[in-house]
Amino acid sequence: MTDPSERPLIKPGGAVDPDVLRALAEDEGADDPDGFDPDSKRKVAFEISRDHGQRLDKYLRQRLTHMSRTQIQSLIEREMTRVNGRPPKASTKLRPGDVVEVVVPPPPPKDIQPDPIPLDVIFEDEHLIVLNKQADLIVHPARAHNRGTMLNALVWHLQNQSSVGGALSGVGEGEARPGVVHRLDRDTTGVIVFAKSDEAHWKLARQFELRTTDKRYLALVAGEVEPLADVIDLPLGPSPSTIKGHREKYVVRHDEQGKPSVTIYRVIERFDGFSLVEVELKTGRTHQIRVHFSHLGYPLVGDDMYAGPLLTGEGAGLPPTHPDARKRQEQQCLHAARLSFVHPITNEPMTFAAPLRGDMRRLVGILRKNRPGAGPTRVAGAELDPHDVAPPDSAP
């Protein structure tokens, strides 16, 4: 069989061959840094021959078929592309004679390797598995993170620990995302569901697409939120900044890059200087909760990307002499507390809840005990009980 690195990078028809990319990436030993490297073996060039007036991101989606449009837009934001030798925007319109150059990131590996990472399993049958995700864990392989993800942990669980057995669905396998129906940010904890059969995957994905699922989050934010309940209807899009550290951020945008984004919130408990908020998403944009609350001046505690404060035990109200006073938080305080959907095979309505865990549980307990403020609220439409998700005995 021909060595993939010896085959042309561009297949007949104009699409990039992901197998060749993998081989070239291994040969280069590259970790996919930001920026355009004109000498990279993974650089490809396309010359526009016809005038379709097409946007750059849409054009590249046809050429980089192993990447989603969102991933391609990120590629452009990271300045991995050039049009006629200059950094373009995703919205750049292409004309005949334009030369598009791209340093294409290596696709994730075909096979997900098992990693013995502990998982908190809420429910499992032969069709799906529901977990209470821990913090500091990426859902699936991406860019330089090919090991240590939830998928690696799930493969280990299904091979070695599951009483039901089975494997992850084959849907998304080509993008190293088998079984992934939806995602949570790396530091977001809480309820997440994966599919174990193709039929379950398609039917679950359809529920998320049609927004017939009910997702309720808990956010601990800085400040005493006013009003106690409201609808945040602000469009979100990628940050226009090219400064390192800002390219991964999202912002409120009232231009063509801003996508409709709607968040409903209800304050369920108030502390001195902080609020515990129940959040209901009507759209599912990247970093939606984090950006919306930061924009309103109530950033999530621990979310330093969006100006959220990092608390020590003392900052949350513990006396300086307490043994946990200097303990610093290591995660953002956002938790997927509840998820409801219809079982994709049995059609049974199902609701799964996950209590707070980690830093967020600890900090809510400290605030409740040492900076109680106004305490629990009674807001119409709120469905989460603060004492169910964070029991009163959770403070050190």
N, C-alpha and C positions, 0 to 999 in steps of 0.2 A: 504494500500500500504506500502511496506517495506521502512523504513527509509534508504536513500541512504548511510548514514554513517555506517549502519550495514551490507552493502553488501561488497563483496570482491573488493579490489581496482583494481585488474587485472581480466579482463573478460576472459571467455573461448576463447582460441585462442591467448591470450598473450597481448592484447592491454589494456591500462589503461582506466578505466571508468571515463569520465569527470564529470558525475553527482556525483559520489562518491568523486571525488577531491573537487568539490565545497562544499559539505557538510563537508568534513574534514577541509578545509580552514576556513570555518565559525566557526567550533568548536575550531580550534587552535587560531583564531583571528590573523593569520599571515599576514604581509604586504609584503611577498615575498622578504626578504632581499637577498643580494648576499651571497654566501658561502654555504658549505655543512653542514647540520645539521643532524647528524646520528640518532637523537632521534625524528625527525619530523614524524608525522603520514602520511605525504605524500611521504615518502621514499619508493621506490620500488627497487627490486633487480631481475636481470635476469642472469641465468647461460647459457653460450654459449655451446650448445651441439654438433654442427656441424661446420666444418671448411669451411666457405664460403669466408674467407679473406675479410669480409665486413668492411667498414669504420664505426666508431662509430656513426656519425651523420645519416648515411643512415639506420643503424640498429634501432636507436631510433625513426626515422620517422615512422617505421612500428609499434612501440609500443605506441608512443604518437601521435595518429592519429589526435588529436585536435590541434596539433602544426605544423607550417610550418618548413621546413628545416632550414630557416634563424633563426627562433625562437629557434630551437634546438641548432644551432651553438652558439647563444648568451647564451643559458643555459650552454653550455660547457665552454664558455669563462668566465662566471661568477662563475666558479668552483662549480657548483651545481651537478656535476657528479663525480663518482670515477670508475676506472677500476682496480680491484685487490687492492683496497684501496688507489690508487694514482690518483691525478688529471690528466686526459688525454687531448689529443687534439682531435679536430673534425675528423682528419684524422687517428687517432689510428686504426690499423687493429685488429679485434677481432679474437681470436683463441679458440678452444675447451677448456673448463675448466675456461675461463675468467668469472669473476663475475662483472657485470655492475650494479652500484647503482646510482639512480637518486632521488633527491628531486624535485618532479614535481610541477611547479608553478600552482596555481589554474587557471582554464580557466575563461575567462570573463563571466559575467552573461548572461543567455539566453535571457532575455528581456531587451531592451534598454529603460531606464526610461526617460521621457521628462524633459528637463531643459529649462527654459525661457531665453535663451541666444540670444541676437539680431544677426540676420544674414543679410548680404548684398546680396540679391538675384538679379542676373543678368538676368536669364531666367528660366522659369518653364513651363512645360506642363505635361500631364499625364504620360509621359514616363521617363523624366529626370529633374533634377534641377541643375543649374549652379550658383555657388556662388563666391564672392570675399572674400576669407578667411581672417580673421583677425589674428594677431600674438598671440602667447601664447595660442594656442588652438590645442589640439591633435585631430586627425581626428576620431579615434575610440577607444573604451575601450581597455586598455592593462595593464597588471600587476596590479598595485595598483590604476590605474586611471579608475574607472568605472562610474564616473559621470563627468559632465562638459566638455564633448567632443563635436565635431561637430555633431556626430550622435545623442547625447542627444538633442542638439539644433534643429536638423532636425525633430526629432520625435515631439517635441513641435510645431515647425512651421507647420508641416503637419496636426496636430490635431487641431490647434487653429488659424492659420493665413493664410494658403494657400488658394488662390482663386480657385485653381484647384483641391485641395484635393488629395486623394490617400495615399499611404504608400511607404516605401522603399522596394526595391526588396527583395525576400527571399533568393537570392544567397548570400552566406557567413553568413547566419543567425546563423549557428552552431558555428561560431567563433566570434560572436558578431560584425560582419562586414556587416550587410545587406546594400546593395546599394553601397558599397565602390568599385569603379572601379579602382581608383589610389589614391595616397596619396601625401601629402606635409608635410614636417617637421613641428614640433610644432611652430617654430618661422618664418616659411616661409609664406608669404602672397600671395594672388592672386587667379587666376582662378582655380576652381576645380569643377568636375562634379560628380554627384551621380545618380544612376539608380533608377527608381521607378517601373519598371516592370522587370520580369525575362528575357524576350526576349531582352529588351533594354540593360540589364546588360551583357548578354552573347555577344551580338554584339558589344557593346562598348569595353568590355574587349578584344575581338578579335582584334579590331583596335589598341589598346595599345600594345598587344602582337606582332602584325605584324609591329609595328612602322609606321603605316600609319597616325597617328595623327601628328600634328605639334605643338610642345611646345616651346615657347620662354620665357625665363626668363630675368630679369634684376638683375644685381649684382652690388653693390657699393663696390669697393675694394680699399684697401690701396695701394698706389703707382701708377705711371703713366705707364700703361701696354705697353710693347713692345714685339713683333710687334703689330700693331693695330688689326690684325686678324690672327688667327692660329687655328690649330687642336691640341687638347691635347689628346694624345693616350697613356694613362698610366693605367695599370691594378690596380684594387683596391680590397682590402680584409680587414678583421677585423684586428685591431691592435693586435700584438702578446703579448703586455704587459698585465700583470695580476694586475698591480697597480690600485687601486681604482681610478675612474675618467677617466681611459684610456680604460676600457673594452668596452665602447660604441663607441669608435672611430674607424674610418677606415683610412687606410694608403695605399700608393702605395706599391704594393707587386709584385715581379717578381718570385714568387714560385707557387706551386699548389693552394694556397689560393687566388691568385690574379685573378680576373675575368676581361675580356676585358672591357674597359671603355673609351668611346670616347665623347669628348666635343668640340664643335665648338664655338669660341667666336669672337665677333667683338666689338671693342670699339666705342661707339656712342657719348660719351662726355668726355672731359678731364678737370680736375680741377687741382689746385696746390696741388699735392701730392695725388690725388685720381683719380679714373676712374669709369665711369658708363659703364657697359659692357652688351651687348646683348648676351645671351647664348642659344645655340641650342643643345639639348641633342640627341645623337644617341644611347645611352644606358641609363638605368635607375637605376644605382647602388645607394645604400644608401650613402647619403652625397656626391654624386659625384661632384657637382659644388664646394662645400666647400673644399673638399680635394684636388681637382685638382688645384684650385687657390692658396691655402695655400702652396702646394708643390712647385709651381712656384715662391713663394715669394710675392704673392699679396692676402693676406687673406681677406675675406669678413669683412667689417666694422661691428663691434658688435658681431662677431662670436668668443667668447673667447675660445670655445673648440678647435679651430684651429688657435689660436694666432692672431685673428683679434682684432684691437684696439676698445675700447669703447670710443666714442666721447661725449664730452659735446658741447654745443652750441659754447663756446669759442674755443674749439679745431677745430671746423669746420669753424671758421673765424669770429664769432661775437665778437664785442668789449667787454671787461670785464664788462663794465657798462650796457650792454644790459640785460633786465629782463630775457631773456632765456639763458644767457651766461653759467649759472651753471646747466642747465637742462641736465641730463644725458640720453643717449639712453638706451632703454630697450629691443631692439630686433636686431637680425641680419639683415643685409640689403640684403635680397634675396626675389625676388618677381616674381611670375608666371604671367607675363604680358599678355600673349595671348595663347589661345588654340583653335586649329582648328580640326574638325573631321566631319564625315558624320553622320547625324542623323540616329540612328539605326533602326528607323521604316519608316520614310518618305524618307530616302536616300538623303535628302537635305544637301549640304555642309554648315557647320556652323562655324563661327569664333566668339569667345568671347574675349573681351579685358577688362582689369581692370586697372584703374589708380593706381599709387602708393598710399599707405596709411600709416598712423602712422609715426614712427620715420624715416623711409627711405624717405618718401616724404618731411618731414621737413628738414632733413639733406641735401638732394640734393638741396633744395631751398636755404639753407644757403650757401652751397658751391658755387652755381651758382652766388649768389649775392656778396659774400665776398672773394672767392678764385676761380675766374672764369678760370684761366689757359688758355689752348688753346681753350676751348669751344667745340661745336659740331664738329664731324668729318664726313667725307664722305667715308665710307667703303663699298666696294661692298658686296652685300648679306645681309646687315643690313636692317631689315624691320620695326623696331620700331623707331618712332620719339620721341626724348627725351622730346620735349615740349608737346607732347600729353600725355605721361605717367606721367610727372611731370610738370604741368603748371607753367609758369614763376612767377605767383603770390603766389607760395607755400612757400616762405621764410618768416620768422617772421621779 
